[in-house]
Amino acid sequence: MEGVVDAIMRDMLTQIGGYDRCVTEFVRVSQTVLPKRVFFRLWPELLTDGCTPAGTPVYVQLLGSDPALMARNAQVAEALGAPGIDINFGCPAKTVNKSEGGAALLRTPERIRTVCAAVRDAVSPSIPVTAKIRLGFDSDEHFEAIVDAATSTGITELIVHARTRQQGYRPPAYWPRLAAARQRSPVPVIANGELWSVSDIEQCHRDSGCTDFMLARGALCRPDLAQAIRAHSAQKPFDPMGWQRVQPLLLEFMHRNAERYEPKYAVNPLKQWLVYLQHYFPQAGALFAQVKRIKEFDDMERALLGRPPRLDEAA
Ligand SMILES: Cc1cc2nc3c(=O)[nH]c(=O)nc-3n(C[C@H](O)[C@H](O)[C@H](O)COP(=O)(O)O)c2cc1C
């Protein structure tokens, strides 16, 4: 997830566990074959065999509409050691869609087919190539055509965010529509959209028949969600992560952001994560209200440690 689930977050979530795979933030392919440093910035796991420290593979996500250029960048990703390549046809951002990237291609299933085929053919057959789509652009009327276009190309799996581009991120997600995709798709369909809890997974499975799920915002709200889902499906007892276990993660997250970027750039990602966490942990909401004006790393650290603010800050 662009701007939210970077290598630090992927590492932390996969250490907690329950994930088979991660995907990078999208790598925008517009006019060039990208230099290694662009891949490295969004996908530092390339230094560790393309996996998080917990050993979870991280697929590289490419976003673009030029089949030849997408193919050449996929080859670069393969050469750098990508365990898999995912193609983004879901991004609703206006700037991206204006240049015919992301969800814009949902309007022309044939172009989805060409991009998927070009990427699939460009890399070794052993490298999984997956595509992430939505139900459509303005409506879901061409959904079946989009599924056929993507899955006729030899891709390995299809991930479906069960909303149109026009529906953005607003609930509900239309999980029953995924049943249609499963029926016609020769490859597994992975369900995505509005999966916040174990009971959402159960309902999505009942509605769609899907047995594989992609978590997004739910994973940020509840860091042990994937583990909870696994425990539930294995009928094993599960001790949900309480706020006490989240608190040290917040400190770790901020420190690691400070190390990777700069201390002053570590404060906003922390606030952003609290905004997600507050959906599940009321304590995160209270903490956010307390820290939302803090700009300095040291002041944020004091707040996270429960220490009183410095006198000049309190004033
Ligand atoms: C801030 C943000 C950034 C996102 N960035 C990406 C991205 O880079 N690639 C992608 O495939 N999806 C991206 N998504 C979409 C999610 O992967 C997911 O499809 C969407 O949030 C629906 O799932 P959810 O309702 O469980 O959150 C992003 C979503 C959000 C909210």
The ligand as an SDF file (V2000), in Angstrom:
LIG
                    3D

 31 33  0  0  0  0  0  0  0  0999 V2000
   -3.3200    4.4390    1.3680 C   0  0  0  0  0  0  0  0  0  0  0  0
   -3.5390    3.2840    0.4300 C   0  0  0  0  0  0  0  0  0  0  0  0
   -2.5390    2.9320   -0.4590 C   0  0  0  0  0  0  0  0  0  0  0  0
   -2.7120    1.8470   -1.3340 C   0  0  0  0  0  0  0  0  0  0  0  0
   -1.7000    1.5130   -2.1890 N   0  0  0  0  0  0  0  0  0  0  0  0
   -1.8370    0.4240   -2.9860 C   0  0  0  0  0  0  0  0  0  0  0  0
   -0.7820   -0.0090   -3.8410 C   0  0  0  0  0  0  0  0  0  0  0  0
    0.3040    0.5990   -3.9070 O   0  0  0  0  0  0  0  0  0  0  0  0
   -0.9970   -1.1170   -4.5920 N   0  0  0  0  0  0  0  0  0  0  0  0
   -2.1890   -1.8080   -4.5440 C   0  0  0  0  0  0  0  0  0  0  0  0
   -2.3440   -2.8120   -5.2360 O   0  0  0  0  0  0  0  0  0  0  0  0
   -3.1980   -1.4230   -3.7700 N   0  0  0  0  0  0  0  0  0  0  0  0
   -3.0470   -0.3270   -2.9930 C   0  0  0  0  0  0  0  0  0  0  0  0
   -4.0880    0.0620   -2.1900 N   0  0  0  0  0  0  0  0  0  0  0  0
   -5.3610   -0.6970   -2.2250 C   0  0  0  0  0  0  0  0  0  0  0  0
   -5.3460   -1.8630   -1.2420 C   0  0  0  0  0  0  0  0  0  0  0  0
   -4.3430   -2.7820   -1.6130 O   0  0  0  0  0  0  0  0  0  0  0  0
   -6.6930   -2.5830   -1.2190 C   0  0  0  0  0  0  0  0  0  0  0  0
   -6.9580   -3.0640   -2.5110 O   0  0  0  0  0  0  0  0  0  0  0  0
   -7.8450   -1.6780   -0.7980 C   0  0  0  0  0  0  0  0  0  0  0  0
   -7.4870   -0.8710    0.3060 O   0  0  0  0  0  0  0  0  0  0  0  0
   -9.0770   -2.5260   -0.4530 C   0  0  0  0  0  0  0  0  0  0  0  0
   -8.8360   -3.3710    0.6320 O   0  0  0  0  0  0  0  0  0  0  0  0
   -9.3460   -2.9880    2.1240 P   0  0  0  0  0  0  0  0  0  0  0  0
  -10.7820   -2.5360    1.9900 O   0  0  0  0  0  0  0  0  0  0  0  0
   -9.1960   -4.2620    2.9060 O   0  0  0  0  0  0  0  0  0  0  0  0
   -8.4530   -1.8900    2.6130 O   0  0  0  0  0  0  0  0  0  0  0  0
   -3.9340    1.1320   -1.3240 C   0  0  0  0  0  0  0  0  0  0  0  0
   -4.9430    1.5000   -0.4340 C   0  0  0  0  0  0  0  0  0  0  0  0
   -4.7710    2.5510    0.4340 C   0  0  0  0  0  0  0  0  0  0  0  0
   -5.8870    2.9360    1.3810 C   0  0  0  0  0  0  0  0  0  0  0  0
  1  2  1  0
  2  3  1  0
  2 30  2  0
  3  4  2  0
  4  5  1  0
  4 28  1  0
  5  6  2  0
  6  7  1  0
  6 13  1  0
  7  8  2  0
  7  9  1  0
  9 10  1  0
 10 11  2  0
 10 12  1  0
 12 13  2  0
 13 14  1  0
 14 15  1  0
 14 28  1  0
 15 16  1  0
 16 17  1  0
 16 18  1  0
 18 19  1  0
 18 20  1  0
 20 21  1  0
 20 22  1  0
 22 23  1  0
 23 24  1  0
 24 25  2  0
 24 26  1  0
 24 27  1  0
 28 29  2  0
 29 30  1  0
 30 31  1  0
M  END
$$$$
